[in-house]
Each structure stands twice: as structure tokens, then as C-alpha cells.
Amino acid sequence: MSLDEKLFQFIKDAKDWERMATSVSGVFLLKLPSYKVRSASVAIEINPVDASGSATKKRGVVIRSASELNEINHLLTNPKLAELARNIDIVNPKRPGSTGNSDVFEI
């Protein structure tokens, strides 16, 4: 079965808003329901995963088309965004228990 056929099958069989993991960690398929004149469709959801492979956020970044992915790529590669994220790390309070190694029992 081709990728196109698998995607058509997902649109047909999946429930509205159903999320399906892909072979790429953190990349999911998401079935968008039909709405008014728009037919049901498939989107890509980018959502970081934990050690068990489960999504860490309720909803990740939803990508509906190749042009939308290109725009997001352009935004994410902007050096000012990386600088902003580093500054946010500096000013935000540290999260309790975030030592970097969860396998260590700390006393």
C-alpha cells in the first residue's frame, strides 16, 4: 500500500481529532474533521515525546500543507528566535527536579 493510500485510509477510518504516531519520533498524523464546506483532512502534528514515546504536550504544532511547513522552517531557523529562547531560559525560574538525569535518585 502506498503512502497516499495509507493517508486516504487514515482519513476514512480515523475518528475526528485522532492522533496517530509515525515512524519519526515526535511526528504524528492528526485527522481534522470536516467543517462547513471543508472536507475532513490530515495534518502533521509536531509534538515532543517523552521516554515512552507519548506526546508531552496536549497539542503540538499543527502543519496543514507543504507551504506552511516551509514558513515554519523559515521561522525556526531565524537566529533571533534561538537568541530569544536562550534569554527566556535565563529569566524563567528553573523547574523543580529538572537535574537533567532522571535516573539518579537525589537525596
SULFEN-V423489 format. One record per backbone hydrogen bond with DSSP energy under -0.5 kcal/mol. CO is the residue of the C=O (numbers start at 0). NH is the residue of the N-H. E is the energy in kcal/mol with one decimal. If there is no record, write none. Layout:
co | nh | e
CO | NH | E
CO | NH | E
This chain:
co | nh | e
1 | 5 | -2.3
2 | 6 | -2.4
3 | 7 | -2.5
4 | 8 | -2.2
5 | 9 | -2.1
6 | 10 | -2.3
7 | 11 | -2.1
8 | 12 | -2.8
9 | 13 | -2.5
14 | 17 | -2.2
17 | 30 | -2.1
19 | 28 | -3.0
22 | 24 | -0.6
23 | 26 | -2.2
25 | 27 | -0.5
25 | 46 | -2.7
26 | 21 | -1.5
27 | 44 | -2.8
28 | 19 | -2.5
29 | 31 | -0.7
29 | 42 | -2.5
30 | 16 | -2.5
31 | 40 | -2.1
34 | 37 | -3.0
37 | 34 | -2.2
40 | 31 | -3.1
42 | 29 | -2.4
43 | 62 | -3.5
44 | 27 | -2.7
44 | 46 | -0.6
45 | 60 | -2.5
47 | 55 | -3.0
49 | 52 | -1.8
53 | 49 | -2.3
59 | 61 | -0.6
60 | 45 | -2.9
62 | 43 | -2.8
64 | 68 | -1.9
65 | 69 | -2.3
66 | 70 | -1.9
67 | 71 | -2.2
68 | 72 | -2.7
69 | 73 | -2.2
70 | 74 | -2.2
71 | 75 | -2.8
72 | 76 | -1.5
74 | 77 | -1.3
77 | 80 | -1.3
77 | 81 | -1.1
78 | 82 | -2.1
79 | 83 | -2.3
80 | 84 | -2.4
81 | 85 | -2.1
82 | 86 | -2.2
83 | 87 | -2.3
84 | 88 | -2.1
85 | 89 | -1.5
86 | 90 | -2.1
87 | 91 | -2.6
94 | 97 | -1.6
96 | 98 | -1.5
99 | 101 | -0.5
100 | 103 | -0.9
103 | 105 | -0.7
